[in-house]
Amino acid sequence: KYSNRKKYKCSKLWRYYEEFAK
């Protein structure tokens, strides 16, 4: 989905991003 995912290892931050992206 997002190539920046590698840069952001924060599971909490990404979890919010994934929910918002959905």
C-alpha positions as CSV (number, residue, x, y, z in Angstrom):
1,K,0.0,0.0,0.0
2,Y,2.5,2.6,1.2
3,S,6.2,2.6,0.3
4,N,6.9,4.9,3.3
5,R,5.8,2.0,5.5
6,K,9.5,1.0,5.7
7,K,10.4,4.4,7.0
8,Y,7.7,4.4,9.6
9,K,8.2,1.4,11.9
10,C,5.7,2.8,14.5
11,S,3.0,0.2,14.6
12,K,0.8,2.5,16.6
13,L,1.2,5.4,14.1
14,W,0.7,3.1,11.1
15,R,-2.3,1.5,12.7
16,Y,-4.0,4.8,12.8
17,Y,-2.9,5.6,9.3
18,E,-4.3,2.3,8.0
19,E,-7.6,2.9,9.7
20,F,-7.8,6.4,8.3
21,A,-6.7,5.2,4.8
22,K,-9.5,2.6,4.9
